[in-house]
Every structure is written in C-alpha cells, then in structure tokens.
Amino acid sequence: MVFTNNIASSILIEEDSEDDFYTTERTFSKAGMMNSLVRAKTGDEALDFLFFRGAYSANTAEKSSRDYFA
C-alpha cells in the first residue's frame, strides 16, 4: 500500500552506524535520488517517528504531509 503526496518523499532509515548511514546517503545521491533521508538510530526511535510519539509528537503540522510506504 502506498500513500504519497509528492514525487520526492522522505525515506526513513533505521541505522545506528555512522559509516553505514553515510554510505547510504552517498549511494542515494550518486543514484540521483532527490529524497531526503530521515535517520533513526534505534528501532524505538523509528517507531516514535512513524507514530508521532516522543520527540516527534509535536510535529502535528507534518502529520498531514508525511508520506507512507508499506
């Protein structure tokens, strides 16, 4: 199921390694992908982002514009 509002959607990446995340950023950039990357360092942080909990609960303006892919 895909819910999207625009072509260049953000991509959530759960990665605790700085090196691996940097490699992912470079790979996406070299491939010409325009998507912004949102990094979560833990699974719990990723879930907080997806369900607007914790540090992400105040992002109510972003709730209506966030894209989801499943």
C-alpha positions as CSV (number, residue, x, y, z in Angstrom):
1,M,0.0,0.0,0.0
2,V,1.4,3.4,-0.9
3,F,0.3,6.8,0.4
4,T,2.2,9.7,-1.2
5,N,1.7,13.4,-1.7
6,N,4.7,14.2,-3.9
7,I,7.5,12.7,-6.0
8,A,10.4,13.4,-3.7
9,S,9.2,11.7,-0.5
10,S,11.4,11.4,2.6
11,I,12.8,8.0,3.4
12,L,13.1,6.8,7.0
13,I,16.3,4.8,7.6
14,E,17.0,3.0,10.9
15,E,20.7,2.8,11.2
16,D,23.0,3.0,14.2
17,S,26.3,3.1,12.3
18,E,27.5,6.5,11.2
19,D,29.6,4.9,8.4
20,D,26.7,2.8,7.1
21,F,24.3,5.8,7.1
22,Y,26.9,7.9,5.3
23,T,27.4,5.2,2.7
24,T,23.6,5.1,2.2
25,E,23.5,8.8,1.7
26,R,26.3,8.7,-0.8
27,T,24.7,5.9,-2.7
28,F,21.3,7.6,-2.9
29,S,23.0,10.9,-4.0
30,K,25.1,9.2,-6.7
31,A,21.9,7.4,-8.0
32,G,20.3,10.9,-8.4
33,M,17.6,10.3,-5.8
34,M,16.0,13.5,-4.6
35,N,14.5,12.0,-1.5
36,S,15.5,13.4,1.9
37,L,16.6,10.9,4.4
38,V,15.3,10.8,7.9
39,R,17.6,8.8,10.3
40,A,16.6,6.9,13.3
41,K,19.4,5.4,15.3
42,T,17.2,2.7,17.0
43,G,14.1,0.8,16.2
44,D,12.3,2.6,19.0
45,E,13.2,6.0,17.5
46,A,11.9,4.8,14.1
47,L,8.6,3.8,15.7
48,D,8.3,7.1,17.5
49,F,8.8,8.9,14.2
50,L,6.2,6.7,12.4
51,F,3.6,7.0,15.2
52,F,4.4,10.7,16.2
53,R,5.5,9.7,19.7
54,G,8.2,11.0,22.0
55,A,10.4,13.7,20.4
56,Y,8.2,13.5,17.2
57,S,4.9,14.1,18.9
58,A,5.0,17.8,18.4
59,N,5.2,17.6,14.6
60,T,1.5,17.9,14.1
61,A,2.0,20.1,11.0
62,E,4.0,17.4,9.4
63,K,1.4,14.7,10.2
64,S,-0.8,15.6,7.2
65,S,2.1,15.8,4.8
66,R,4.1,12.8,5.7
67,D,4.2,10.0,3.1
68,Y,4.0,6.3,4.0
69,F,5.0,3.2,2.1
70,A,4.2,-0.3,3.2
